[in-house]
Amino acid sequence: MMNFRNKVVVVTGAGFPNGIGAGIARCFARENARVIITDLKGAPLDQTADGNDERK
């Protein structure tokens, strides 16, 4: 994948920690992007942002 250093990525639908949006956000974060995550549900975003999901 590409290096996204100094890039900002907005990922929508990242509220479910084991979902596609959260997975995409993790991929961009591994590529050094600054990731903004959003979803209609607020509480699960904390888990996604912290990386606390069951797939670890």
C-alpha positions in Angstrom: 0.0 0.0 0.0 1.0 3.6 -0.3 2.5 5.8 2.5 -0.1 8.4 3.6 2.3 10.4 5.8 1.1 14.0 6.1 -2.3 13.1 4.7 -5.7 13.2 6.4 -8.3 10.5 5.7 -12.0 10.7 6.8 -13.6 7.3 7.3 -17.4 7.1 7.7 -19.1 4.2 9.2 -16.3 3.3 11.7 -18.6 2.9 14.7 -18.6 -0.9 14.8 -15.1 -2.0 15.9 -15.1 -5.2 13.9 -16.7 -3.6 10.8 -15.4 -2.6 7.5 -15.1 1.1 8.3 -13.0 0.4 11.4 -10.8 -2.0 9.4 -10.2 0.6 6.7 -9.4 3.2 9.4 -6.8 0.8 10.9 -5.2 0.2 7.5 -4.8 3.9 6.8 -3.4 4.4 10.3 -0.8 1.7 9.7 0.2 3.7 6.6 0.8 6.8 8.7 -2.3 8.7 7.8 -4.1 11.0 10.2 -7.5 9.3 10.4 -10.8 11.0 11.3 -13.5 8.4 12.1 -17.2 9.1 12.1 -20.4 7.2 12.6 -24.0 7.8 13.7 -23.3 6.0 17.0 -20.9 7.9 19.3 -19.9 5.4 21.9 -18.4 2.7 19.7 -16.0 5.2 18.1 -14.0 5.2 21.4 -13.3 1.5 20.9 -12.4 2.0 17.3 -10.1 4.9 18.1 -8.4 3.0 20.9 -8.0 -0.1 18.8 -9.8 -2.2 21.4 -11.5 -4.8 19.2 -11.9 -8.5 19.4 -9.8 -9.2 16.3 -6.5 -8.4 18.0 
